[in-house]
């Protein structure tokens, strides 16, 4: 017989108030309480907590406080990741974030959907779908990303957007609901000399 956690990870309907899942959320919240009350200068200690929380963390990742997530173990982030204040990732399904991703303040990523029927919702049923964010993506402030969305490489999501469908690579997208505004082209370059630091 499948556990509620197995159902959750298999994107089936599960009861979110299951005892095992509740204990795992509490573990994450305890670690987050510690993280969110640390000094920003305690970089090593903060990073150690994120390493404990997340499934995988790339090099040179930084998350501002406060930060919130459900479990942490469903989150994978790449190299040179930055999340500004008040980032929330509800990771009941996998959340995969690529390299060189910038997340603005007050951004929320939601993988769970509660049941539509009121009685089923009251009983605690929900189902979660993964979120995937490609490399070199910039998600501006106050963006909401809903379950099952993929955002392609190099794309920019404008401030205040609600992303309800997949967004392709190499575009600027914005709005409620979020839609493609235009492609990113050579004209968007401002002509700065780029120096790559590989240290």
N, C-alpha and C positions, 0 to 999 in steps of 0.2 A: 504494500500500500504506500502510495506517495505521501511524503510529508508536505505540509503547506509551503515550506521553503523550496522543495523540489518543484512544486507547481509554480511558484513564483518565478523560479529561474528558467522554467520551461515555457513561460509566457501563457500559462493557463490561469483560470480563475482560482484564487486562493483566499483564505481568510487572513487578513492583515493583522488581526489581534492574536494570532497564534502565539503560544507561550515561547517557542524557540525564537521566532522572529522578534518578539517583544524584548527578549533578553539580548539579542544581537543589536537591536536598535539602542538599547540602554548602554551597551558597551561602547557603541559609537558616540553616544551623547556624552558619556563620561570623558572620553578622550577629547571630544570637541570642547567641553567645558574647560578642560586644562589648556587646550590650544588657544581658545579665545580669550583667556585671561593671562597669557604670557606677554612679556614685553616684545615688541618687534625686534629688538636687538638680540634676542635669544634665538638666533637663526637656526643654529644646529638643533636645539631642543624642539623647536617648532617643526623642523623638517623630519625629525625622528617620529613625531606623532603622525604626520601625514604618511610616512612610510608604513607605520603600523595600520593605519586606517585603510589606505587604498590598495587595490590589487597590484598596481604597478605605477611607479613614479619615475619620470625621466630626469635628466640632469638639469640643474639650474631652474627648478620649479619654485614659484613663490605664490602663496595665497594670503591675502590680507584678512585680518579679523574685522568683524565676525564672519565665520564661514559655517555652513550647516549642510549636513547630508543625512541620509537614513541609515545606511550600513557601512559605506565606504568600500567594502570589498568588491563591489561591482564597478568601481571607477578606475579607469586606466588613463593616465595623462602622459604626454610625450615630453621631449626636451624643451626647455625655455618657455614653460607655461607660466602665465600670469593671470591671476584672478583678483579683481579689485574687491572692495568691501561689500558685504551683504550678498555674497554669492551663495545660492542654495542649489544643491544637486540631490534630488530625490531619486536614489539609485536602486530602486527595486528591480530594475533590469539593468543590463550593462550600459554604461556610459563610457564611450571611447573618444578621447580627445587627442588630436595629433600634435605634431611639433610646432613650436612658434605660434601658439594660440594666445590671443589677448582677449580677456573677458572684462568688460566694464563693470561699474558698480551696479548693484541691485539686479543682477541677472539671475534668472531661475531656470533650471532644467528639470522637467518633470517626466519621469517614466511611468508612474502609475495612473490608471483610470479607475475610478470607483464604478461599481455596477450601476446601470441606469435605473433598474427597478428599485423602488424605495425600500421594500422589505429585504431584498438581497443586499442593498447598500447598508442598511441598518445592521445586518448580520456580519458585516465586515468584508464582503466580497469585493475584490478588485483584480485587475489584470494589468500587467506592465509590459511595455514595449521599449526596446533599446533606442538610444540616441547615439549618433555617430557624428563627430565634428572632425573635418579633415585638417591637413597641415596649413599653417599660415593664415588662419581665419581670425578676423577681428569681429567680435561681438560687442556692439556698443552698449551703453548703459540702459538699464531697465528693460532688457529684452526677456521675453518668455519663450521657451522652447518646449513644445508638448511631446507626448509619447510618440515614438516611432519615426522621428525626423532624422534625416541625414543632411548635413551641410557640406558642400564640396570644398576642395582646396582653394585657398587664396581669396575666398569670398568675404565680403563685408556685410554685416547685418546692421541696419540703421537703428538708432536709439528708439526705444519704446515699441519695437516691433513684437508681434506675436507670431511665432513661426509654427504653422500648423501643417505644412507640407514640405517635402524635400526641396532644397535649394541647390542648384548646380554649382559647379566650380567657376571661379573667375568672374563673379558678378557682384554688383551692389544690389542688395535687396532690402526692402523696408516696408512698413505698413502694418495695418491690422485688418485682415490677416496679411502676413508678410508676402510680398511678391517681388519678382525680379524687376528692377528699375532699368538697369543697363549693364552691359559688359564692362569689365575693367580693361583698359587699353593702354597702349604706349603713351597716349596723351595724358594719362594720369601721373606719369613720372614727373617729379619736380626738378630733376637734373642734378641731384646731390651725388657727390662722390662717395661710394659705398666702400667701407673698409670692413673686411670680415675678420673677426677675432676668433681664432680656433682654440684659444687657451681655456 
